[in-house]
C-alpha cells in the first residue's frame, strides 16, 4: 500500500520521495550559504567593521549550515524508513 502526501498546490508526492525533496533543500541551504558568504566578503570593510570576518562566517554557518545538517539527517532517517 503506497502512501501519498497532498501538497499545498494540489500536487501529489509519494512519501517515498520526500527524502529526495529534503536532500534538495539541504543542498539549497549550502548553496545559499556560499552565495551569502561571497556577498558578505565583497561588502566587508576592514576599516569600518569592528567584528572580524570569521564572525560573519560563524553567523552564516549557524543560519544555513546547521539547518542543512538537520534536514540532511532527517532525509537519511526518512529514506531508511521507506526503503525497508
Secondary structure by P-SEA (a helix, b strand, c coil): cbbbbbccccbbbbccaaaaaaaaaaaaaaaaaaaaaaaaaaacccccccccaaaaaaaaaaacaaaaaaaaaaaaaaaaaaac
